[in-house]
Amino acid sequence: MRYIYAFILSLLPATLTAQDWEDERFFGDPDAAVTLQIVSSTDTTFFAPIIDGFLAENPDTAIAYFVTGTADIDQIFRVDPKAFDLVISSAMDLQLKLANDGFAMRLSDIVHPQWAQWRQSVFAFTREPAAIVLNKAAFAGHPIPKTRQDVITALRDRPEVFRGRLGTYDVRQSGVGYLFATQDGRVSETYWRLMEVMGGLNARLYCCSGQMIDDLMTGKIAMAYNVLGSYAAARADASDRIEIILPSDFPTTMMRTVLVSGQTREPDRAAAFVAYLLDPQSPGRVQSALPALAPGDDSGRAATIALGPALMTYLDDLKRRTFIEEWENAMIQ
């Protein structure tokens, strides 16, 4: 079966086959009447139950699922929006910009809370905190930090333990990493002090949360900053090795979003997939490790990054360049 799927994927448009994807999977019947093309930043293991659940209710549909980083998604989709039917990303700002630039289809029949959508074009389906994740062995016999200032104190007290063993997103390459960083930097100067301390200890820079969690598990790094809490919590094999901290000083929580390409060839089926994805009671959502966004649940909204035009502030070329320069000055010493 693996070879059949590989053959099917080889027949897809050049945009899809030429890209070096982090993962690519084909779900469903190779002879299905409809094949949806989804480009996503969500790991396949998290999203597979949702796809399987949707296909169980729509057996005449197949799905080709392509995974890459949030910044890459934005660039690839802008080049060839006809190649994809749906775009799923944890970089809320980039998704909003795609819709604002006319790349998203308006789904007027979708009923969803106003705070969890943007003009019936971008829809949030999870709410996930940015976390500080620790290797427990590195903190044995020492206080567990609860705030960013606590982290700064811990790093300054034991620099020999943390030198070369800290991880965070490379915000120049990661869309969600840039989103978290700009939100943190906007709220408090503590973020910049922490970046300077981490930079002075030769922090490692990563593309994604999964790699940081893997290195925390092995002890290659002792602490990771701004990891997706949902990814860390889903690692059943990690509970005895890592600890997840949601900082109490100012939490940062993003919403994972979906949009339908304005040039999709399958608008009805793509819209049906969005409706399935947004339903917290759909079998696929119940089975997935991704935390469903309950429409009536307003708890935690104050700490959640708002899905609105202010998100695009730091996508301005000048503001982005200035922010990256400040970040590089802090992190790359």
For each residue, the residues with C-beta under 8 A, 3 or more apart:
1: 4 5
2: 5 6
3: 6 7
4: 1 7 8 30
5: 1 2 8 9 25 26 30
6: 2 3 9 10
7: 3 4 10 11
8: 4 5 11 12 26 30 64
9: 5 6 12 16 17 24 26 64
10: 6 7 17
11: 7 8
12: 8 9 16 17 37 64
13: 16 17 80 82 83
14: 17 18
15: 18 19 76 79 80 83
16: 9 12 13 19 24 37 64 66 83
17: 9 10 12 13 14
18: 14 15
19: 15 16 66 68 76
20:
21: 24 66 67 68
22: 67 68 69
23: 43 44 65 66 67
24: 9 16 21 64 65 66 67
25: 5 44 48 64 65
26: 5 8 9 30 62 63 64 65
27: 48 51 52 55 62 63 64 65
28: 32 35 55 59 61 62 63
29: 32 59 60 62
30: 4 5 8 26 62
31:
32: 28 29 35 59 60 61 62
33: 60 61
34: 60 61 62 266 269
35: 28 32 61 62 63 64
36: 61 62 63 64 85 86 266 269 270 273
37: 12 16 63 64 66 83 84 85 86
38: 63 64 65 66 84 85 86 87 88
39: 66 68 73 76 77 84 86 87 88
40: 47 65 66 67 73 86 87 88 89
41: 67 68 69 70 73 88 89 90 91 175 176
42: 46 47 67 88 90 256 290
43: 23 46 47 67 210 231
44: 23 25 47 48 65 67
45: 48
46: 42 43 230 231 234 288 289 290
47: 40 42 43 44 50 51 65 88 288 290
48: 25 27 44 45 51 52
49: 52 53 284 287 288
50: 47 53 54 276 277 282 284 285 287 288 290
51: 27 47 48 54 55 63 65 284
52: 27 48 49 55 56 284
53: 49 50 56 57 276 282 283 284 285 287
54: 50 51 57 58 61 63 272 273 276 277 282 284
55: 27 28 51 52 58 59 61 62 63
56: 52 53 59 283
57: 53 54 276
58: 54 55 61 269 272
59: 28 29 32 55 56
60: 29 32 33 34
61: 28 32 33 34 35 36 54 55 58 269
62: 26 27 28 29 30 32 34 35 36 55
63: 26 27 28 35 36 37 38 51 54 55
64: 8 9 12 16 24 25 26 27 35 36 37 38
65: 23 24 25 26 27 38 40 44 47 51
66: 16 19 21 23 24 37 38 39 40
67: 21 22 23 24 40 41 42 43 44
68: 19 21 22 39 41 72 73 76
69: 22 41 72 73 173 174 175 207 208
70: 41 73 74 89 90 91 94 174 175 176
71: 74 75 91 94 173 174 175 178
72: 68 69 75 76
73: 39 40 41 68 69 70 76 77 87 89 91 94 175
74: 70 71 77 78 89 91 94 97 98 175
75: 71 72 78 79
76: 15 19 39 68 72 73 79 80
77: 39 73 74 80 81 83 84 87 98 103 261
78: 74 75 81 98 103
79: 15 75 76
80: 13 15 76 77 83 84
81: 77 78 84 103 261 262 263
82: 13 261 263 265
83: 13 15 16 37 77 80
84: 37 38 39 77 80 81 87 261 264
85: 36 37 38 260 261 264 265 266 269 270
86: 36 37 38 39 40 258 259 260 261 264 270 273 274
87: 38 39 40 73 77 84 95 98 104 258 259 261
88: 38 39 40 41 42 47 256 257 258
89: 40 41 70 73 74 92 94 95 175 176 256 257
90: 41 42 70 128 175 176 179 228 254 256 257
91: 41 70 71 73 74 94 95 175 176 178 179
92: 89 95 96 122 124 179 254 255 257 305 307 311
93: 96 97 175 178 179 311 312 314 315
94: 70 71 73 74 89 91 97 98 175 179 315
95: 87 89 91 92 98 99 122 257 259
96: 92 93 99 100 118 122 307 308 309 311 312
97: 74 93 94 100 101 312 315
98: 74 77 78 87 94 95 101 103 104 122 259
99: 95 96 102 103 104 118 119 121 122 259
100: 96 97 309 312
101: 97 98
102: 99 262
103: 77 78 81 98 99 259 261 262
104: 87 98 99 121 122 259 260 261 262
105: 121 259 260 261 262 264 267 270 271
106: 119 120 121
107: 110 120 121 123 260 271 274
108: 120
109: 271
110: 107 117 120 123 271 274 275 278
111:
112: 116 117 123 278 295
113: 116 117 295
114: 117
115: 298 301 306 307
116: 112 113 123 124 255 293 295 307
117: 110 112 113 114 120 121 122 123 124 307
118: 96 99 121 122 307 308
119: 99 106 122
120: 106 107 108 110 117
121: 99 104 105 106 107 117 118 259
122: 92 95 96 98 99 104 117 118 119 257 258 259 307
123: 107 110 112 116 117 257 258 259 274 277 278
124: 92 116 117 127 255 256 257 293 307
125: 255 256 257 258 277 278 290 292 293
126: 230 255 256 290 291 292 293
127: 124 253 254 255 291 293 300 304
128: 90 228 229 230 253 254 255 256 290 291
129: 229 246 251 252 253 303
130: 180 184 226 227 228 229 251 252 253 254
131: 226 227 228 229 232 244 245 246
132: 145 148 151 223 224 225 226 227 244 245 246 247
133: 212 213 216 223 224 227 232 242 243 244 245
134: 138 139 144 145 216 222 223 242 243 245
135: 138 139 216 217 219 221 222 223 241 242
136: 139 140 240 241 242 243
137: 140 219 241
138: 134 135 161 162 165 219 222 223
139: 134 135 136 142 143 144 154 222 243
140: 136 137
141:
142: 139 154 158
143: 139 150 154
144: 134 139 243 245
145: 132 134 150 151 153 154 245
146: 150 245 247 248
147: 150 151 247 248 249
148: 132 151 152 188 190 191 194 247 249
149: 152 153 190 249
150: 143 145 146 147 153 154
151: 132 145 147 148 154 155 194 223 225 247
152: 148 149 155 156 190 193 194 197
153: 145 149 150 156 157
154: 139 142 143 145 150 151 157 158 162
155: 151 152 158 159 162 166 197 198 201
156: 152 153 159 197
157: 153 154
158: 142 154 155 161 162
159: 155 156 162 163 201
160: 163
161: 138 158 165 222
162: 138 154 155 158 159 165 166 201 222 223
163: 159 160 201 202
164: 201 202 204
165: 138 161 162 201 204 220 221 222 223
166: 155 162 198 201 202 203 204 221 222 223 224 225
167: 203 204 205 206 212 215 216 221 223 224 225
168: 177 198 203 204 205 206 212 224 225 226 331
169: 174 176 177 178 180 181 205 206 207 208 226
170: 173 174 177 205 206 207
171: 174 177 178 181 324 327
172: 178 324 327 328
173: 69 71 170 177 207
174: 69 70 71 169 170 171 177 178 206 207 208
175: 41 69 70 71 73 74 89 90 91 93 94 178 179
176: 41 70 89 90 91 169 179 180 228 254
177: 168 169 170 171 173 174 180 181 226
178: 71 91 93 169 171 172 174 175 181 182 314 320
179: 90 91 92 93 94 175 176 182 183 254 305 311
180: 130 169 176 177 183 184 226 252 254
181: 169 171 177 178 184 185 191 226 323 327
182: 178 179 185 186 313 314 323
183: 179 180 186 187 252 305
184: 130 180 181 187 188 191 226 250 252
185: 181 182 188 191 192 323 326
186: 182 183
187: 183 184 191 250 252
188: 148 184 185 191 249 250
189: 192 193
190: 148 149 152 193 194 249
191: 148 181 184 185 187 188 194 195
192: 185 189 195 196 326 330
193: 152 189 190 196 197
194: 148 151 152 190 191 197 198 225
195: 191 192 198 199 327 330 331
196: 192 193 199 200 330
197: 152 155 156 193 194 200 201
198: 155 166 168 194 195 201 203 225 331
199: 195 196 202 203 330 331 332 333
200: 196 197 333
201: 155 159 162 163 164 165 166 197 198
202: 163 164 166 199 333
203: 166 167 168 198 199 331
204: 164 165 166 167 168 215 221
205: 167 168 169 170 331
206: 167 168 169 170 174 209 211 212 224
207: 69 169 170 173 174 211
208: 69 169 174 211 212
209: 206 212 213 224 227 228 231 232
210: 43 213 214 231
211: 206 207 208 214 215
212: 133 167 168 206 208 209 215 216 221 224 227
213: 133 209 210 216 217 224 227 231 232 235 238 242
214: 210 211 217 218
215: 167 204 211 212 218 220 221 224
216: 133 134 135 167 212 213 219 220 221 222 223 224 238 241 242
217: 135 213 214 235 237 238 241 242
218: 214 215
219: 135 137 138 216 222
220: 165 215 216
221: 135 165 166 167 204 212 215 216 224
222: 134 135 138 139 161 162 165 166 216 219
223: 132 133 134 135 138 151 162 165 166 167 216
224: 132 133 166 167 168 206 209 212 213 215 216 221 227
225: 132 151 166 167 168 194 198
226: 130 131 132 168 169 177 180 181 184 252
227: 130 131 132 133 209 212 213 224 231 232
228: 90 128 130 131 176 209 231 232
229: 128 129 130 131 232 233 244 246
230: 46 126 128 233 234 289 290 291
231: 43 46 209 210 213 227 228 234 235
232: 131 133 209 213 227 228 229 235 238 242 244
233: 229 230 244 289
234: 46 230 231 289
235: 213 217 231 232 238 239 242
236: 239
237: 217
238: 213 216 217 232 235 241 242
239: 235 236 242
240: 136
241: 135 136 137 216 217 238
242: 133 134 135 136 213 216 217 232 235 238 239
243: 133 134 136 139 144
244: 131 132 133 229 232 233
245: 131 132 133 134 144 145 146
246: 129 131 132 229 251
247: 132 146 147 148 151 250 251
248: 146 147 251
249: 147 148 149 188 190
250: 184 187 188 247 303
251: 129 130 246 247 248 303
252: 129 130 180 183 184 187 226 303 305
253: 127 128 129 130 300 303 304 305
254: 90 92 127 128 130 176 179 180 304 305
255: 92 116 124 125 126 127 128 293 304 305 307
256: 42 88 89 90 124 125 126 128 290
257: 88 89 90 92 95 122 123 124 125 307
258: 86 87 88 122 123 125 274 277
259: 86 87 95 98 99 103 104 105 121 122 123
260: 85 86 104 105 107 264 267 270 271 274
261: 77 81 82 84 85 86 87 103 104 105 264 270
262: 81 102 103 104 105
263: 81 82
264: 84 85 86 105 260 261 267 270
265: 82 85
266: 34 36 85 269 270
267: 105 260 264 270 271
268: 271 272
269: 34 36 58 61 85 266 272 273
270: 36 85 86 105 260 261 264 266 267 273 274
271: 105 107 109 110 260 267 268 274 275
272: 54 58 268 269 275 276
273: 36 54 86 269 270 276 277
274: 86 107 110 123 258 260 270 271 277 278
275: 110 271 272 278 279
276: 50 53 54 57 272 273 279 282 284
277: 50 54 123 125 258 273 274 282 284 285
278: 110 112 123 125 274 275 293
279: 275 276 282 285
280: 285 286 292 293 294 295
281: 285 286
282: 50 53 54 276 277 279 285 286
283: 53 56 286 287
284: 49 50 51 52 53 54 276 277 287 288
285: 50 53 277 279 280 281 282 288 290 292
286: 280 281 282 283 292
287: 49 50 53 283 284
288: 46 47 49 50 284 285 292
289: 46 230 233 234
290: 42 46 47 50 125 126 128 230 256 285
291: 126 127 128 230
292: 125 126 280 285 286 288
293: 116 124 125 126 127 255 278 280 297
294: 280 297
295: 112 113 116 280
296:
297: 293 294
298: 115 301
299:
300: 127 253 303 304
301: 115 298 304
302:
303: 129 250 251 252 253 300
304: 127 253 254 255 300 301
305: 92 179 183 252 253 254 255 311
306: 115 310 311
307: 92 96 115 116 117 118 122 124 255 257 311
308: 96 118 311
309: 96 100 312
310: 306 313
311: 92 93 96 179 305 306 307 308 315
312: 93 96 97 100 309 315 316
313: 182 310 316 319
314: 93 178 182 319 320 323
315: 93 94 97 311 312 319 320
316: 312 313 319 320
317: 320 321
318: 321 322
319: 313 314 315 316 322 323
320: 178 314 315 316 317 323 324
321: 317 318 324 325
322: 318 319 325 326
323: 181 182 185 314 319 320 326 327
324: 171 172 320 321 327 328
325: 321 322 328 329
326: 185 192 322 323 329 330
327: 171 172 181 195 323 324 330 331
328: 172 324 325 331 332
329: 325 326 332
330: 192 195 196 199 326 327 333
331: 168 195 198 199 203 205 327 328
332: 199 328 329
333: 199 200 202 330
